Amino acid sequence: MTTRIPTPREHFREQTRSEIKELALRQLASGGSSGLRLTLIAKALGLSGPALYRYYGSRDALVDALVTDAYLDIAHAIDDAGTAPSAPIEPRAWLHRLALAYRSWAMRRPHLHQLIQGAPLPGRTATPGTSGGARAALGPFLGPFLGVFVGAEPGAAVAPLVEEMTAWAGREPTVRHWVTAHTGLRTERAAMGIALAGTVMA
């Protein structure tokens, strides 16, 4: 099987898209969500406003790409902490290790943390097809937490959430795929729901 080599035009397009995202991240870091200005990004790259929209169709499309990148970035940051321990470890201690890794990432990248955990950007509407991409990006991030809660015994107080998460796993193939990838659960919907509920609460 041969690997297709991008054309110079395709390479330039991807490079420009990356530069747009990098400038957007700088704006978010310096001015928060209200500081995101596509006109300033276009000016910094020597592009006209309309030309910028050839790379991202709207501000929302750019934000969607940044959100996906943020989840992948945090997944990478907690990858080592999230590796299943080779020796037995108490779930509480494993969860504490993951929490410390998450906190460390949030402190290093506060603008990305705000982007995915803070209030939605004013006027933002997710672009069509974004939800699938976001779910796919969530998998690597949530995976290590899912492993902590496999086999957990939830109390009655969280039963409604377990039921909701079980239904979510039942109707979303993408969710089932990354739960299976990180837990080994395949058809055990109730167990998937428990693991998801614990992860969401964590």
C-alpha positions as CSV (number, residue, x, y, z in Angstrom):
1,M,0.0,0.0,0.0
2,T,1.5,3.3,-1.1
3,T,1.2,6.5,0.9
4,R,-0.2,9.4,-1.1
5,I,2.1,12.5,-1.0
6,P,0.3,15.8,-0.6
7,T,0.5,18.2,-3.5
8,P,2.3,21.5,-2.9
9,R,-1.1,23.2,-3.0
10,E,-2.5,20.8,-0.3
11,H,0.7,21.2,1.8
12,F,0.4,25.0,1.7
13,R,-3.3,24.9,2.6
14,E,-2.6,22.7,5.7
15,Q,0.3,24.9,6.7
16,T,-1.9,28.0,6.5
17,R,-4.7,26.3,8.5
18,S,-2.2,25.5,11.2
19,E,-0.9,29.1,11.2
20,I,-4.5,30.4,11.5
21,K,-5.1,28.1,14.5
22,E,-1.9,29.1,16.2
23,L,-2.8,32.8,15.9
24,A,-6.3,32.1,17.2
25,L,-4.7,30.3,20.2
26,R,-2.5,33.3,20.9
27,Q,-5.6,35.6,20.8
28,L,-7.4,33.3,23.2
29,A,-4.4,33.2,25.5
30,S,-4.1,37.0,25.6
31,G,-7.7,38.1,25.5
32,G,-9.9,35.2,26.3
33,S,-12.9,34.1,24.2
34,S,-13.9,37.7,23.5
35,G,-10.4,38.3,22.0
36,L,-10.9,36.0,19.0
37,R,-10.9,38.3,15.9
38,L,-10.7,36.7,12.5
39,T,-10.0,40.1,10.9
40,L,-6.8,40.4,13.0
41,I,-5.8,36.9,12.1
42,A,-6.2,37.6,8.4
43,K,-4.2,40.8,8.7
44,A,-1.3,39.0,10.5
45,L,-1.2,36.5,7.6
46,G,-1.5,39.1,4.9
47,L,-4.9,37.7,3.8
48,S,-8.1,39.5,3.1
49,G,-11.2,38.6,5.3
50,P,-12.9,36.7,2.5
51,A,-9.6,34.8,1.7
52,L,-9.5,33.6,5.3
53,Y,-12.9,32.0,4.9
54,R,-11.5,29.7,2.3
55,Y,-9.6,27.9,5.1
56,Y,-12.3,28.0,7.8
57,G,-15.8,28.8,6.6
58,S,-16.7,30.7,9.8
59,R,-15.5,31.7,13.2
60,D,-17.4,28.7,14.6
61,A,-15.7,26.3,12.3
62,L,-12.3,27.6,13.5
63,V,-13.4,27.3,17.2
64,D,-14.6,23.7,16.5
65,A,-11.2,22.8,15.2
66,L,-9.6,24.4,18.3
67,V,-11.9,22.4,20.6
68,T,-11.0,19.2,18.9
69,D,-7.3,20.0,19.1
70,A,-7.7,20.9,22.8
71,Y,-9.1,17.5,23.7
72,L,-6.3,15.8,21.8
73,D,-3.8,18.0,23.5
74,I,-5.0,17.0,27.0
75,A,-5.2,13.4,26.0
76,H,-1.6,13.5,25.1
77,A,-0.8,15.3,28.4
78,I,-2.4,12.6,30.6
79,D,-1.3,9.7,28.4
80,D,1.5,8.5,30.7
81,A,-0.6,8.9,33.9
82,G,-3.5,7.2,32.2
83,T,-1.6,4.0,31.3
84,A,-3.1,1.1,33.2
85,P,-0.7,0.3,36.1
86,S,1.3,-2.9,35.7
87,A,1.0,-3.5,39.4
88,P,-2.3,-3.4,41.3
89,I,-3.2,0.1,42.4
90,E,-6.2,1.3,44.4
91,P,-8.7,3.0,42.0
92,R,-8.7,6.1,44.3
93,A,-4.9,6.5,43.9
94,W,-5.2,5.9,40.1
95,L,-7.9,8.6,39.9
96,H,-5.8,11.0,42.0
97,R,-2.9,10.5,39.6
98,L,-5.1,11.3,36.6
99,A,-6.5,14.4,38.4
100,L,-3.0,15.7,39.0
101,A,-2.1,15.3,35.4
102,Y,-5.3,17.1,34.3
103,R,-4.7,19.9,36.7
104,S,-1.1,20.3,35.5
105,W,-2.3,20.6,31.9
106,A,-5.0,23.1,32.8
107,M,-2.5,25.3,34.6
108,R,-0.1,25.2,31.6
109,R,-2.8,25.8,29.0
110,P,-5.4,27.9,30.8
111,H,-6.9,29.2,27.5
112,L,-7.5,25.7,26.2
113,H,-9.0,24.6,29.5
114,Q,-11.3,27.6,29.4
115,L,-12.2,26.8,25.8
116,I,-13.5,23.3,26.6
117,Q,-14.7,23.8,30.2
118,G,-15.7,27.4,30.4
119,A,-18.8,29.2,29.1
120,P,-19.5,28.8,25.4
121,L,-18.2,31.6,23.2
122,P,-20.8,34.3,22.7
123,G,-22.9,33.5,19.6
124,R,-21.2,30.3,18.9
125,T,-23.1,27.5,17.1
126,A,-21.4,24.2,16.5
127,T,-21.0,23.5,12.7
128,P,-22.7,20.5,11.1
129,G,-20.8,17.3,11.7
130,T,-18.8,18.7,14.6
131,S,-20.4,16.4,17.2
132,G,-18.9,13.3,15.7
133,G,-15.4,14.8,15.6
134,A,-15.8,16.0,19.2
135,R,-16.8,12.5,20.4
136,A,-13.9,11.0,18.6
137,A,-11.5,13.5,20.2
138,L,-13.1,12.8,23.6
139,G,-12.1,9.1,23.5
140,P,-8.4,9.5,24.1
141,F,-9.1,12.0,26.8
142,L,-11.7,10.1,28.7
143,G,-10.2,6.6,28.1
144,P,-7.8,6.6,31.2
145,F,-10.7,7.6,33.5
146,L,-13.0,4.9,32.1
147,G,-10.5,2.3,33.2
148,V,-10.7,3.5,36.8
149,F,-14.4,2.8,37.0
150,V,-14.7,-0.6,35.3
151,G,-16.3,-2.9,37.8
152,A,-17.3,0.0,40.1
153,E,-20.5,-0.3,42.2
154,P,-22.4,3.0,42.0
155,G,-24.7,4.1,44.8
156,A,-28.4,4.8,44.3
157,A,-27.8,8.5,44.1
158,V,-26.1,8.2,40.7
159,A,-28.5,5.6,39.2
160,P,-30.2,8.2,37.0
161,L,-26.8,9.2,35.5
162,V,-25.8,5.6,35.0
163,E,-29.1,5.0,33.1
164,E,-28.5,8.1,31.0
165,M,-24.9,7.0,30.1
166,T,-26.1,3.4,29.4
167,A,-28.6,4.8,26.9
168,W,-25.9,7.0,25.4
169,A,-23.6,4.0,24.8
170,G,-26.5,2.1,23.4
171,R,-27.3,4.7,20.7
172,E,-23.8,6.1,19.8
173,P,-21.4,3.7,18.0
174,T,-18.5,6.1,18.4
175,V,-19.0,6.1,22.2
176,R,-19.2,2.3,22.3
177,H,-16.0,2.1,20.2
178,W,-13.8,4.2,22.5
179,V,-15.3,2.7,25.7
180,T,-14.4,-0.8,24.3
181,A,-11.0,0.4,23.3
182,H,-10.1,1.6,26.8
183,T,-12.0,-1.0,28.9
184,G,-12.4,-4.2,26.9
185,L,-16.1,-4.0,27.4
186,R,-18.0,-4.9,24.3
187,T,-21.6,-5.8,24.8
188,E,-22.0,-5.1,28.5
189,R,-24.1,-1.9,28.2
190,A,-24.8,-1.6,31.9
191,A,-21.1,-1.8,32.7
192,M,-20.3,0.8,30.0
193,G,-22.9,3.1,31.6
194,I,-21.3,2.7,35.0
195,A,-17.8,3.5,33.6
196,L,-19.1,6.5,31.7
197,A,-21.0,7.8,34.7
198,G,-18.0,7.6,36.9
199,T,-15.9,9.3,34.3
200,V,-18.3,12.1,33.8
201,M,-18.6,12.7,37.5
202,A,-14.8,12.7,37.9
